């Protein structure tokens, strides 16, 4: 069994980006935004977004034009959260 400290060490040192989000839903239960709760160093490296600049903020504050992106990040992460599923993906963004 892995305790919380070991778990955080594992997440911190992953070779791929990791982010924990809190999904915000509208009155109909559809995802409309998400807030960053935690990210690892690889996330910072791959996205260029620094932990201290994203934690506790909504994605629409950090990247106001995200809703105009070809890939619907909010819907994608919201669907995972709502359905309790897991997914791994590779997506490129400017």
Wavefront OBJ file of the C-alpha trace (Angstrom):
o trace
v 0.000 0.000 0.000
v 1.288 3.443 -0.929
v 0.865 6.252 1.580
v 0.037 9.851 0.583
v 3.656 11.016 0.684
v 4.907 8.231 -1.610
v 1.969 8.796 -3.950
v 2.845 12.497 -4.283
v 6.499 11.613 -4.982
v 5.420 9.257 -7.751
v 3.141 11.887 -9.342
v 5.812 14.575 -9.042
v 8.388 12.466 -10.867
v 6.268 11.075 -13.702
v 7.851 11.488 -17.145
v 4.526 12.786 -18.498
v 2.344 15.709 -17.532
v -0.107 15.237 -14.691
v -2.802 17.685 -13.593
v -5.625 17.343 -11.093
v -8.668 19.485 -11.883
v -11.878 20.455 -10.163
v -14.633 20.574 -12.789
v -17.203 23.372 -12.730
v -20.662 22.476 -14.051
v -23.541 24.674 -15.177
v -27.092 24.283 -13.800
v -27.736 21.487 -16.323
v -24.681 19.463 -15.261
v -22.531 20.326 -18.269
v -18.841 21.171 -17.765
v -18.122 24.885 -18.286
v -14.696 25.336 -16.675
v -12.092 23.655 -14.508
v -9.743 24.724 -11.757
v -6.203 23.445 -11.286
v -5.704 21.653 -7.971
v -2.258 20.124 -8.599
v 0.277 19.680 -11.417
v 3.644 17.956 -11.675
v 6.962 19.223 -13.038
v 6.467 17.451 -16.373
v 3.172 19.310 -16.803
v 5.060 22.587 -16.329
v 7.758 21.512 -18.791
v 5.349 20.360 -21.512
v 2.787 23.166 -21.210
v 4.967 26.100 -20.190
v 2.432 26.827 -17.440
v 4.057 27.285 -14.022
v 2.500 25.665 -10.965
v 2.473 28.903 -8.996
v 0.553 30.604 -11.827
v -2.165 27.968 -12.261
v -3.038 26.420 -8.897
v -6.389 27.646 -7.636
v -7.219 29.288 -10.973
v -9.720 28.351 -13.640
v -8.504 27.461 -17.102
v -10.594 30.284 -18.570
v -8.631 32.757 -16.401
v -5.293 31.301 -17.492
v -6.157 30.817 -21.166
v -9.176 33.034 -21.938
v -9.421 31.775 -25.540
v -9.481 28.087 -24.616
v -13.144 27.810 -25.565
v -12.140 28.703 -29.143
v -9.637 25.843 -29.346
v -10.204 23.053 -31.886
v -9.926 20.532 -29.048
v -12.592 20.998 -26.350
v -10.444 20.643 -23.216
v -13.259 21.537 -20.808
v -15.685 18.999 -22.267
v -12.967 16.338 -22.450
v -11.931 16.650 -18.807
v -15.536 17.185 -17.708
v -16.677 13.959 -19.388
v -13.945 12.019 -17.581
v -14.932 13.521 -14.230
v -18.682 13.058 -14.728
v -18.417 9.485 -16.007
v -15.677 8.420 -13.588
v -13.551 7.138 -16.438
v -9.831 7.226 -17.107
v -8.086 8.271 -20.260
v -4.652 8.904 -21.607
v -4.098 11.148 -24.595
v -1.613 13.177 -26.534
v -2.796 16.592 -27.633
v -0.832 19.526 -28.972
v -1.588 23.120 -28.154
v 0.015 26.460 -28.946
l 1 2 3 4 5 6 7 8 9 10 11 12 13 14 15 16 17 18 19 20 21 22 23 24 25 26 27 28 29 30 31 32 33 34 35 36 37 38 39 40 41 42 43 44 45 46 47 48 49 50 51 52 53 54 55 56 57 58 59 60 61 62 63 64 65 66 67 68 69 70 71 72 73 74 75 76 77 78 79 80 81 82 83 84 85 86 87 88 89 90 91 92 93 94
